[in-house]
Amino acid sequence: MAKDTEIAIKVDAVSKRFKIPHEKHSTLKAAVLNIFDKKNYTEFQALESVSFEVKKGEFFGIIGRNGSGKSTLLKIIAGIYLPSKGKIKINGRISPFLELGVGFNPELTARENIFLGGSILGLTKKEIKKKFNEIVEFSELQEFIDMKFKNFSSGMQVRLAFALAIYAHAEILLMDEVLAVGDSNFQNKCLEEFNKYREEGKTVVLVTHDIAVVQRYCDRAMLLRNGNIVKIGKPEDIGNEYILQNMGDEEKRIQEERKEKDEEGSFEEREVAITNVEFLDSQGQERNVFGTGEDIVARIHYFTEDVIEKPVFGVAIHTQDGIHISGPNTRTSGFTIPEIKGEGYLDFIIKKAPLFTGAYKLTVALFNWNLSIPYAYQKKKYTFKIKSAEANQYGVVKLETSWKI
């Protein structure tokens, strides 16, 4: 465990419970009966005994599906919410970028809101004046600086809020879905600032659905589900766990959907589907058995009724007994597909397959750009085999090795 002087944020057994009032009663009878109901609200457990630490200078990612408790946790760290149980310890000044509009007055101009928001972040009027031009320049809102905040688009609001959060120069930066709104050019500017924060050794906590951003920038990551910590570890491991979790949810949904269709006596084709996967050699000949060191082409056929912009295809390779070997996808591999519609196919190529003799299962999935929504998913449906001429094989993967004395 790290020393207290090395810790920027310490979250100790934090729980958060919200009370959701029952609906108003439309009849006199219901209102009278409610008098005897001591509990006229429903409790919602947003977080359950969450504990973790973020070191000073660490880039820490928090991912999870909607309703997992990510944003609630960040608001507790920022001091907007109080925990129902547990403690939070912060070492350093915090600059939060949370929901759109938080810390801003819609009736004030952007100019006035810079001073308002800056004071909320702990800056003096003198400090804000000194940084004012930099904030405006970064936000690219020079022409709209005297426009009321309520007339800004969501993208313009993001620009102003992010610029203010960055130029507050706090020791700890809290970011909630900063890349969810705004054009690609501004998103790239945000990512450049992330790099600067890393170089300056500042602490960043980033909440996002974007696995690729977490895997690219974060030192560690945490996966939340239903208010509980699933796993904390390397960004690559957490990202893969999140993808598998989403795949499992999609598989369950498909099974329930098919069960309902079967009970109704009908079944319709889905609007998005992986229709087939065929295995080819380097000459384009269809095969299912390959030798160690051969190229293997998995041709993934798909159908989509509507246009899907920037889709992400992913695969997972498992041994016959379930050992996970690899799980790449087009986005993390740097292969961007502008859009797909109708029938088509995509080739996934394993160069000089370093696999020993055995049967291997291929899982195929089609996601949205952020890898948070699986449009289509087929778990371990396709099989290819490897036959190796080498004797005395141990393990699964053949590594290129040598000996020296």
N, C-alpha and C positions, 0 to 999 in steps of 0.2 A: 504493500500500500504506500502511496506517495505521501511525503511530508505535507503538513498543512500549508507551509509556505509555498509549496509547488502547486497547490490546488486553486483553481479559479472559481469553480462552482462545485458545491457538495450538496447533493440531494439525498436526504436521509429518511427513508420509510414514508414518503409523501403519498397521501391519499387525498382525493378530492371528490366530494359528493355534492350534487346539485339537487335542489328541491324544485320539482316542476309542478306548479299549481294545477289542480283539476279544473276542467272547463266550468264556466259559469252555468248555473242551473236555470233552465228555461221555464220550469214550472214551480209553483208555490210548494207543492208536495215534496219535490226534490230538494228545495231549499230548506224546508223544515227538517227533513231526514238528515240533511248535511250537518245540522246543529249538533247531532249526536255522533257525528263522525269526527273524532278527534284529529285524525290525520287526513286533511283535505288536500294532500299533495302526494306526488310519486317521487321517490328518490332514484336518482341516476348516478351510478358510480362511474365517474370519468377516469379516475386513476386509483390504483390499488397498490399501496405499499411499494412505491417506486424508489429505488436507491441506485445512485451511480455518482461518479466523480468525473469532472473535466479538468485536465491539467492546464496550467498556464501555457499559452502558446499553442494549444491544441486546436485543430479543426475537427469538430465533433458533429456528426450527422445523425439526425433522428428521422426515421422513415416509418411508414405504416399507412394503412388504409384510412379513409374518412371515418371518423368516430373512434379512432384508436387512442386518442388522448394527447396527440402531439402538440396541438395548438394550446390546449389547456395547460400542459406542462410548461410550455414556453412562457405563458402569461403568469404562471406562478413564479417562475424564475425572475421575470421582469418586475414582479411586485404588483401586478394588476389584480390578480386573484390571491387570496390567502388560502393555504392548504387546510383541509379539514383535519388532517393529522400529519405529523412529521415536521421536519425542519429543512430550511434552505440556508446555506451559508455562501455568501458571495465575497470574493476578494478582488475588488476593483470596481471601477465605474462602468455601468452598463449602458449601451446604446441599443435600444430595441427597434426592430422593423417588424411590426406585427400586422394586424388587419388594416386594410385600406381605411384611411380617415382617422385612425387612432392618434390622438395628440394634435389634431388640426380642427380649426373652427371653420365650418363650411361657409359662413357669412363673411369671413375675412379673405383678403387677397393672398396670393402666394407669398408676396413680400412680407406681409404681416404674419403669416403662418410660419415663416422661417424663424422669426423672432420668438413667436409663441412656442413652436416645437423645440427650438434650441434651448429656451429657458427650462422647458420640461425635462430636457436631457441633461440639465445641470450646467449649461454654458452661461456665462455672463453676457450682458449686452455688448460689452467691448469685444469679447471673443467672437460673438456672432457677426458683428460688423467686419471684423478682420477676415472671417471665412466666407462672408456673404457672396462675393463675386465668384469664388470657387464653387460654391453650392449651386448657384444659378447656372454657371457654365456647364457643370457636370450634368445637371438636369435637362439642359437644352431647352429651357423654358423662358429665355430672355424676352421673347415677344409677348409672353403671357404673364409676366411677373406681377402685373397689377390687376389681373383677372381674379374674380372670386373663386375660391377653392371648389365650391359646389358646382361650378360650371366646367370643371376639369373632367376629362375622360378618365377612366380607370387607369389607363396607361400613363397619363400625365400625373396623376396622383402618385403612382408608383415611383416615377422619376424624382419627384420632389421629396418624397419620404425617404427613398433610398439615399439620395444625395445628402440629405440632412443627417441621416444615421451614420453614413460613412465619414463625413467631415466633422462629426462630433468628436472623433478621435478618442473614443473611450477604450479602455483596456479589454472590454468584453463586448462583442457584437452578437446580437440575437437576430436571426433572420427567419421569417416564416413565409415560405413559398414566394420568395423574392422573384423567382424566374417564371412564375405562373402567368404574369401579366406583363405586357410590353412587347415591343418589336424585337427582332433578333439582334439588331445593332446595339440596342440598349442592354440586352441580356449579355452580350459579349463584353460590354463595358463593366457590367457587374462582375463577371467572371475575372476580368483583369484586376478589379479591386480585391477580389478574394486572394489572388496571387500576391498582391502588395501586402495584405494583412498577414499572410503566411510569412513573407519575408521579414516583416517587422516584428514577428513573434507574438502577435496578438491572438487572443482567444476568440474563436467563432463557433457558435452553435447554430446549425442550419437545419431547419425543418423543411422537408420537401417530399414529393412523390417521385422525383427524378433520380432514379438509381444511378444513372451514368454520371451525374454531377457529384453524387456522394462518393462513388468509386474513384472519380478523378481527383477530387480536392480534399476529401476527409482523411484524417489520420486513423480515426476509429468511427464506428457507427453503432447505432442502437435501433433495434426493431421493436415497435410497440404493437400490441394487438389487444383490443378491448380493455385498455387501461393497464395492461400488464407488460412487463419486459419479457420479450421472447428470447432475445439474445443480444449480447454486446460483443463486438470483436472487430476483425478486419473488414473494411468496407466491401471487399469482394465477397467475403463469406456472407455478410449481412444482406447484400444485394441478391445473391443467389437464393438465400433463404426466403426473402420477400417474394421473389419470382415463383419459387416452388409453392409458397403459401397461396399466392394468387391463383396458380394453376390448380391447386387442390380445391379451392373455393369454386373455380369455374367448372371443374369436373363434377363436383357435387351438384352444382346448379343444373348442369346438362342432364345428369342422371335423374334429378327430380322432374325436370322438364319432360324427359322421355317417358317417365313413369306416368305423368299426367296425360300425355298424348296417348299412351298405350291404353289407359283406362277409358279415354274418350273414343278409342278405336280408330285413331288417325295419327299420322306423323308427317310434319311438313319439313322440307329442307330448310336449314338455317340460312340466313342472309350472308353469313361469312363462314367459310369452311376450308379446312385442309382436305382436299379430295383424294390425294394419293401421294405416296413417296416411293420412288423407284431408285434402285442403286445401279450405278453405271461405272465402268472402268474409264481409264484415261482416253480410250478410243471411242467412247460413247456407246459401248456394248453393254446391254443389261446383264447384270450378274448379281448374285447374292453371296458368293464366296470369293474371298480375296486373300492374297498372301501378305505376310508381314512386309511392310515397306512399299506396298503398292498405293497408288492414288485411289481414293474412293470418292465418287460423286453421288451425293444424295440429292436427287431432283425432287423438290417439294412443289407439288401442284396445289393450286388454291383457286377458290372462287369467292368473289365478293360482289354483292348486288349493287352496292353504292360505292362511291369513291372513298377510299381511306387514305388520308394524307400522312406522309412520313410514317408508314407502318414499320414495325420491327419484328423480324422473324428470329426465333430462338430455337435452339435444339439442346437436348441433354443426352449424353451417351452413358449407358449403364452396362455393367456386366450382367450375365444371366442371373447371378445371385444378388443383384441390386447395388453393387458398388458403383458410386457415381464417379465417372472418369473426367468428364468435361461438360461445360454448359455455356458455350458462347452464344452471342446474338449479334445481329447486324449492326446495331448501334454502337455497342462497346467495341466492336471490331472496326469501327470507322467507316462502315458501308451504309450510306444514306440512300433510301429509296424515296423519291419525291412523292409518288402516289401509286395506288393500284386500283383497278376496277375490272370486273368481269373475270374471265379465266386467264390463268397465267402460271408460270412456274419460276422457281428460284433454285439455283444450284448451291449446295453447301459442300465444299470440297475439303476432304481430309488429305493433306499432302503426306505422302510416304508414311502411311498409317503405322505408327510404332506400337502395334498391338500384337500380343501373343495369341496362340490358338484358343478359340472359344467363340461363343455366340454373344452378340452385343445387341442391346435394345436401344432404339432411337425414339426419343420423345420430341414432338414438334409443336410449336406454339406460334401464334400470331398476336402481337400486342400493339397498343397505341405507342406513341413516341416516348412517353414517360415510363413505359413498362408497368403501368399500374392497372391497365384494363386488358385482360386476355380476350381477344375476339374469338379465337379458335384454339383448341388444345386437344392433343392426342397423346396419351401417356403410354410410353413403351409399346407402341403398336407395331412398329416396323423392326425387322430383325435382319442383320447381316452377320456373316461368319468369317472368321479369320483362320487360316491354316498356315502354320509356320513349319519350315523344314528344319528348324533348329531343335536340337534335343536338350534335355535338362533345362526346361524353361521354369523360371520362378517369377511369380508376380503377374502383372497384367500388361505393363507398358515396357517396351524395349527402349532403353536409353542409350544414347551414343556415348560410350565410355572407353577408357583406355587405362593401362597400368604402367607405372613408371617407378624405377628404383635408382 
